[in-house]
Amino acid sequence: TEAEYGQANPMAEQHPGILAHAIPERKEIGVAVERLRQQPPELARESFRHEMTHVVAGALSSQNLPIGFQEGLAQYNELSESRSQEVVQAIQAAQAANAPLLSWRDLNDPGKFSERLEMAYPQSYTVMAFLADRYGMKLFSRFVDELRRGEDYEGALQTAYDQPMEKLEEEWKGYLPGFLKDGWKLNILSAHDLGPGIALYDSGRFAEARDVFARSEKLYSDLGKADKAAQAADYLTKATKAQGATTLADQARKALEGHDYAGAQSGAHSASSDFAALNLTSQHDRAEWIAQQSKRGLDAMAVLQKAQGHLAAFYLPQAQAEARQAGEAFAALGDGARVAEANKVLSDLWAWQRLVGGGALGAGALSVLLGGAAVMRSRRRARRVMKSAYSGEERASWL
């Protein structure tokens, strides 16, 4: 009940947002059941992760992980996007009100942490995000190991990160603006789950999947999980190869659009082969289509060259058929420049046909003219002969 939870955790009476708490040294978790029932279901999971993180981190550090790092890790390990958004809003509101941030020492002082809970919680989240994002979890794991050995937290930080806490704190201050802008969207610990990366890979978003798998491999390696790191590495290899094939296919498509058929065919064949090896059927089919269209363009170029050769050799019927075939193929590919080349062959053919047809007509007309002249000459000669004959007869007659 609410009353029972107030007895178990008196701080909850002052802070209605508290839904659960942990007592790490006793490995106990307390839950505000009535409060939690009024919240979205996913909040129960996040709250459980939060409190279990306290228990586990306490056990791993021999209960030496100080409050600032404890709460920062627990919030960060909720893997909650709403939590990160709330952190950003709280920090921005504090900055707008000119409220000072806590130093790392104050953040890890239980009394000062409790005095400024509204600032301490979101600020501790940003510190954990900074350490995870900038340095990875391997060094944080070493930090926890040093605490387990009994070193104080400042000395443990120095040992793990090879620099004093003050320097880390200055780096964190420089990191904070980027986190508030869009860095809050990245949670290194979310990479423990390969599911989102696999879903991205299956949907063809290979570049995003590659980035997720790279983070997963690093996280598992940092945490000493060799088998999971190897699994992530295998997915990373596949996603990298698939993204490379996608890039080749995109380049081939652009080459096809630019009517560079040889370049398009080469890239498409390479992409198709890689997709086939990865059993990515739909991507393979698209690459194959590009390769087929590229071959169509190359075949049309070969036919056009034959047409041009046959035109030069005056094999006009062959040239005409080939030019038409090539032109239709180029038109289907949207290759206007080569359609114009095919049309030029046809135009030259028609010019030759007109020239040859006009020459035959001219020769026929000349023959007719020459024939007519011959007839005229023949008739004139005949008239002269006839006239000469008549004159002689007449003279002779008159005589």
C-alpha positions in Angstrom: 0.0 0.0 0.0 1.0 3.6 -0.3 1.2 3.9 3.5 3.5 0.8 3.7 5.7 2.2 1.0 6.0 5.5 2.9 7.2 3.6 5.9 9.7 1.6 3.9 11.0 4.6 2.1 10.3 7.9 3.9 11.8 10.0 1.1 8.9 8.9 -1.1 6.5 11.0 1.0 8.3 14.1 -0.1 8.9 13.0 -3.7 5.8 11.5 -5.4 7.9 10.6 -8.5 9.7 7.9 -6.5 8.3 4.5 -7.7 10.9 2.1 -6.2 14.1 2.0 -4.3 16.9 -0.5 -3.6 18.9 -1.5 -0.6 22.0 -2.8 -2.4 23.8 -4.2 0.6 20.8 -6.3 1.5 20.0 -7.0 -2.2 16.5 -5.8 -1.7 14.1 -3.8 -3.9 11.1 -1.9 -2.6 8.3 -1.0 -5.0 5.6 1.6 -4.7 2.9 -0.7 -6.1 0.0 1.7 -6.0 2.0 4.4 -7.7 3.4 2.1 -10.3 0.0 0.8 -11.2 -0.9 4.3 -12.3 2.0 4.6 -14.7 2.5 3.2 -18.3 3.5 -0.5 -18.3 7.0 0.2 -19.7 7.8 2.2 -16.6 7.7 -0.9 -14.5 10.4 -2.5 -16.6 12.5 0.6 -16.5 12.1 0.9 -12.7 13.0 -2.7 -12.2 16.2 -2.3 -14.4 17.0 0.9 -12.4 16.8 -0.8 -9.0 18.4 -4.1 -10.1 21.3 -2.0 -11.4 21.8 -0.6 -7.9 22.0 -4.1 -6.5 24.4 -5.4 -9.1 26.6 -2.3 -9.1 26.7 -2.5 -5.3 27.8 -6.1 -5.4 30.4 -5.5 -8.2 32.0 -2.5 -6.3 31.7 -4.0 -2.8 29.2 -1.3 -2.1 31.8 1.4 -2.8 30.2 3.0 -5.9 29.3 6.6 -4.7 25.8 8.0 -5.1 26.4 10.2 -8.1 27.8 7.3 -10.2 25.3 4.9 -8.7 22.3 7.0 -9.7 23.8 7.9 -13.0 24.4 4.3 -14.0 21.0 3.2 -12.7 19.2 5.8 -14.8 21.3 5.2 -17.8 20.7 1.5 -17.6 16.9 2.0 -17.7 17.4 2.3 -21.5 14.5 4.8 -21.4 14.2 7.5 -24.1 11.7 9.4 -22.0 14.3 9.5 -19.2 16.9 11.0 -21.4 14.4 13.6 -22.6 13.4 14.5 -19.1 17.1 14.9 -18.3 17.6 17.3 -21.1 14.5 19.3 -20.1 15.7 19.5 -16.5 19.2 20.7 -17.3 18.0 23.2 -19.8 15.5 24.6 -17.3 18.3 24.9 -14.7 20.4 26.7 -17.2 17.6 29.1 -18.1 17.1 29.8 -14.4 20.9 30.3 -14.0 20.9 27.5 -11.4 24.5 26.2 -11.0 25.4 22.6 -11.7 26.8 20.5 -8.9 30.5 19.7 -8.9 31.4 16.0 -9.2 32.4 16.0 -5.6 29.1 17.4 -4.5 27.3 15.0 -6.9 28.9 12.1 -5.0 28.3 13.5 -1.6 25.0 11.8 -0.3 24.0 14.9 1.7 24.5 17.4 -1.1 23.0 15.0 -3.6 19.8 14.8 -1.5 19.6 18.5 -1.0 19.3 19.1 -4.8 17.6 15.9 -6.0 15.9 17.8 -8.9 19.3 18.7 -10.3 21.4 15.8 -9.0 19.5 13.0 -10.7 19.5 14.5 -14.3 23.1 15.7 -13.9 24.3 12.3 -12.7 22.7 10.8 -15.9 24.7 13.1 -18.1 28.0 12.2 -16.3 27.3 8.5 -17.0 26.4 9.2 -20.6 29.6 11.2 -21.0 31.8 8.4 -19.6 30.0 5.7 -21.7 30.0 7.7 -24.9 33.4 9.2 -24.7 35.4 6.3 -23.2 33.2 3.2 -23.4 32.2 0.7 -20.7 35.6 -1.0 -20.4 37.1 1.8 -18.5 34.0 2.2 -16.3 34.2 -1.5 -15.6 37.8 -1.0 -14.5 36.7 1.9 -12.3 34.2 -0.4 -10.6 36.9 -3.1 -10.2 39.2 -0.5 -8.5 36.4 0.4 -6.1 36.0 -3.3 -5.2 39.7 -3.4 -4.4 39.1 -0.6 -1.8 40.4 2.4 -3.7 38.5 5.7 -3.1 36.4 6.8 -6.0 38.7 9.7 -7.1 41.7 7.4 -7.0 39.7 4.7 -8.9 38.8 7.3 -11.6 42.5 8.3 -11.9 43.5 4.7 -12.3 40.8 3.7 -14.7 40.8 6.8 -16.9 44.5 7.8 -16.5 43.6 11.3 -15.6 42.4 13.2 -12.5 38.7 13.7 -11.8 39.0 17.4 -12.3 40.1 16.9 -15.9 37.3 14.5 -16.6 34.9 17.0 -15.1 36.1 19.7 -17.5 35.7 17.3 -20.4 32.2 16.6 -19.3 31.3 20.3 -19.2 32.5 20.5 -22.8 30.5 17.4 -23.7 27.3 18.7 -22.1 26.1 21.1 -24.9 26.3 18.4 -27.5 24.5 16.0 -25.3 21.7 18.5 -24.8 21.4 19.1 -28.5 21.1 15.5 -29.8 23.6 13.4 -27.9 20.9 12.3 -25.5 19.5 10.1 -28.3 22.5 7.7 -28.0 22.6 5.2 -25.2 25.7 3.0 -25.3 24.1 0.3 -23.2 21.2 -0.2 -25.5 23.6 -2.0 -27.8 23.4 -5.0 -25.6 20.3 -6.0 -27.5 21.1 -7.2 -31.1 17.4 -7.2 -32.0 17.1 -3.6 -33.2 20.2 -4.0 -35.4 18.8 -7.2 -36.8 15.5 -5.5 -37.6 17.3 -2.7 -39.4 19.4 -5.2 -41.4 16.3 -7.2 -42.4 14.5 -4.0 -43.5 17.5 -3.0 -45.7 18.8 -0.2 -43.6 22.3 -1.6 -43.7 24.3 1.6 -42.7 22.2 2.0 -39.5 22.4 -1.7 -38.7 26.2 -1.5 -39.2 26.5 1.3 -36.7 24.4 -0.6 -34.2 26.4 -3.8 -34.6 29.6 -1.9 -34.2 28.4 -0.5 -30.9 27.3 -3.9 -29.8 30.6 -5.5 -30.6 32.5 -2.8 -28.7 30.1 -3.0 -25.7 30.4 -6.8 -25.5 34.2 -6.6 -25.9 34.4 -4.0 -23.2 32.3 -6.2 -20.9 34.4 -9.3 -21.7 31.5 -11.1 -23.4 33.5 -12.8 -26.1 30.7 -15.0 -27.5 28.3 -12.1 -27.8 31.1 -9.9 -29.3 31.7 -12.6 -31.9 28.0 -12.7 -32.8 27.9 -8.9 -33.1 31.0 -9.0 -35.2 29.5 -11.5 -37.6 26.4 -9.3 -38.1 28.7 -6.3 -38.5 30.6 -8.0 -41.3 27.3 -8.8 -43.1 25.9 -5.3 -42.6 29.1 -3.8 -43.9 29.2 -6.0 -47.0 25.5 -5.3 -47.6 26.0 -1.6 -47.3 28.9 -1.8 -49.7 26.8 -3.7 -52.2 24.0 -1.1 -51.8 26.5 1.6 -52.6 27.6 -0.3 -55.7 24.0 -0.8 -56.7 23.3 2.9 -56.2 26.3 3.9 -58.3 25.3 1.4 -61.0 21.8 2.9 -61.1 23.2 6.4 -61.5 25.6 5.2 -64.2 22.6 3.6 -66.0 20.7 6.9 -65.7 23.7 8.6 -67.2 23.8 5.9 -69.9 27.2 4.6 -68.9 26.2 1.1 -69.6 29.6 -0.6 -69.1 30.1 1.1 -65.7 26.5 0.3 -64.7 26.8 -3.4 -65.7 30.1 -3.8 -63.8 28.8 -2.3 -60.6 25.4 -4.1 -60.8 27.1 -7.5 -61.3 29.3 -6.9 -58.3 26.4 -5.8 -56.1 24.2 -8.7 -57.3 26.9 -11.2 -56.4 27.3 -9.8 -52.9 23.6 -9.7 -52.3 23.3 -13.3 -53.5 26.0 -14.4 -51.0 24.1 -12.6 -48.2 20.8 -14.2 -49.3 19.2 -10.7 -49.7 16.8 -11.6 -52.5 15.0 -8.3 -53.1 18.2 -6.4 -53.3 19.7 -9.0 -55.5 16.8 -8.8 -57.9 17.1 -5.0 -58.1 20.8 -5.2 -58.9 20.1 -7.9 -61.5 17.5 -5.6 -63.2 20.1 -2.8 -63.4 22.5 -5.3 -65.0 19.9 -6.4 -67.5 19.1 -2.9 -68.5 22.8 -2.1 -68.8 23.3 -5.1 -71.1 20.4 -3.9 -73.2 22.2 -0.6 -73.6 25.5 -2.3 -74.5 23.8 -4.5 -77.0 22.1 -1.5 -78.6 25.4 0.2 -78.9 26.9 -2.8 -80.7 23.9 -2.9 -83.1 24.3 0.9 -83.7 27.9 0.4 -84.6 27.0 -2.3 -87.1 24.4 0.0 -88.6 27.0 2.7 -89.0 29.4 0.2 -90.6 26.8 -1.1 -93.0 25.9 2.4 -94.0 29.5 3.2 -94.8 29.7 0.0 -96.9 26.4 0.8 -98.6 24.6 -2.2 -97.2 21.5 0.0 -96.8 18.8 -2.5 -95.9 20.9 -4.0 -93.1 21.8 -0.5 -91.8 18.2 0.6 -91.8 17.0 -2.4 -89.8 19.9 -2.1 -87.3 19.4 1.6 -86.8 15.7 1.1 -86.1 16.5 -1.7 -83.6 19.1 0.3 -81.8 17.0 3.5 -81.7 14.0 1.7 -80.1 16.3 0.2 -77.4 17.8 3.5 -76.6 14.4 5.2 -76.5 13.2 2.6 -74.0 16.3 3.4 -71.9 15.7 7.2 -72.2 19.1 7.7 -74.0 18.2 10.7 -76.1 21.8 11.2 -77.3 22.1 7.8 -78.8 18.5 7.9 -80.2 19.8 10.9 -82.1 22.8 8.8 -83.4 20.4 6.1 -84.6 18.2 8.8 -86.2 21.2 10.2 -88.0 22.0 6.8 -89.5 18.4 6.7 -90.7 18.6 10.2 -92.0 21.7 9.5 -93.9 20.1 6.4 -95.3 17.1 8.5 -96.5 19.5 11.0 -98.0 21.2 8.3 -99.9 17.9 6.9 -101.1 16.8 10.3 -102.3 20.1 10.9 -104.1 20.0 7.5 -105.7 16.4 7.9 -106.7 17.0 11.4 -108.1 20.0 10.1 -110.1 18.0 7.4 -111.7 15.3 10.0 -112.8 18.0 12.2 -114.2 19.6 9.4 -116.2 16.2 8.4 -117.5 15.4 12.0 -118.5 18.7 12.3 -120.2 18.1 9.1 -122.1 14.8 10.5 -123.3 16.4 13.8 -124.2 19.2 12.1 -126.0 16.8 9.7 -127.7 14.6 12.7 -128.8 17.6 14.5 -130.2 18.6 11.4 -132.1 15.2 11.1 -133.5 15.2 14.8 -134.5 18.6 14.4 -136.2 17.4 11.3 -138.0 14.3 13.1 -139.2 16.4 16.1 -140.4 18.7 13.9 -142.2 15.8 12.1 -143.8 14.3 15.3 -144.9 17.5 16.4 -146.4 17.9 13.2 -148.3 14.3 13.3 -149.4 14.6 16.9 -150.4 17.7 16.2 -152.4 16.1 13.2 -154.1 13.0 15.2 -155.0 15.0 18.1 -156.4 17.0 15.8 -158.7 13.9 14.0 -160.0 12.2 17.4 -160.5 15.1 18.8 -162.3 15.4 15.7 -164.3 11.8 15.8 -164.9 11.8 19.3 -166.0 14.6 18.7 -168.3 
